[in-house]
Amino acid sequence: MKLVFTDEARADRRIGDHIAKDSARRTLSFVAEIEARCRVPATPLAYPLVPRYEVSGIRRLVHGNYLVFYRVEEDAVTIIHVLDGAMNCEPLLFAED
C-alpha cells in the first residue's frame, strides 16, 4: 500500500525546528523516526479511529508525545497530520464540524 503525506502533514514535520533549539542532531533522528513510524502500519486498520469522529475515517497512532493522524484509502494510507499530543488537535482535524 502506498504512503502519502498531505501538504499539512509535511508542514507538521517542522516540529523538528522546535527540537533543533535543543539539539540539531536529535532533530534529524526524530524526523526520521516519525517518518519510519508512519511507514509501519502494515495493518493500518489496527489503529483506532479518532473517538467521537469515527465517521471521518481518521485513525491515529502514537509516537512518543506525538500523534500521527491518517486515513486508509483504497490504494494508499494518507498521513493527514503529525501533531504534538498535548495540543488540541480537533480544530485542525475537524474544522468544519
N, C-alpha and C positions, 0 to 999 in steps of 0.2 A: 504494500500500500504506500502511496506517495505521501510525503510530508510537506505541507505548505505553511509558510509563515505569512500572516497578513502584514500589511504595512504597519498597522498598530502594534503588532507583536514585535516587529523589528525595532520599532521605536522604544518599546518597553525594555528591550535588551540593553538599552542605555543605562540600565540600573548599574552597570559596570562603572559608569562615570562616578557614581557615588562611592563605590568601593575603592576606586582609584585614589580617592583622597587619603585613604589609609595605607593602601598598598597596590601599586601598579601591577606588580607580579600576580597578586591574588586576583585582580580583575580579569586577566586573561584566563586563568584556570576556572574562575567562577562562570564566565560566559561560556566556556567550553563545556562545563558541567551541565548548565541549563540546556544547551543545545543537545547534548547527549541524552539528557533525561527526556527531552521531547521526542527523541527517536525511539525510546524504549517501548512505547505502547504497542507491542506485538499483538496484544489483545486489548485494543483501545476501549472496547465496551466494558472492560473490567473496572474502570474507574467510574466513580459516581457522578450522576447528573447533579447540577447545582440545585440544592434544596429550594423549594418554592418556585423554581423556574424550570421544572423538568420539561415542560412543553417546548422550551427553546432548543433542547437537544445539546446544550452546552455542558460539557463534563469538566472535571478538574482533577489534577494530580498535584501532589505536594512535593516540593524540593526544598528542604530546609525551611526557611522562613518565607519562601515564595510559592505562589500558586500559578500553575500553568492551566489556562482555560482553553479548551479546544472543542471542536465539533467533528464527529465522524460522518463523513460523506461517502457516497457510493464508491469512489476510487481514491479517496485521499483522507488524511487526517489534517484538518486545518487548525493551526495554532492561532487563537484569537488574541490572547493577551498573556503576558508573563508579569505578574504583579506581586508586590510585597503583601504578604498575608495580613499585615497589621492595618492596611488601608481599607476603606470602604469600597469594595470592588463593584458593588451593584450599579452605581450610576454609570460606570464605564461600560458594563456589560449589557445593561438593560435600560438604557436611556429613554427609550420610547414607552416604557411601562409606567 
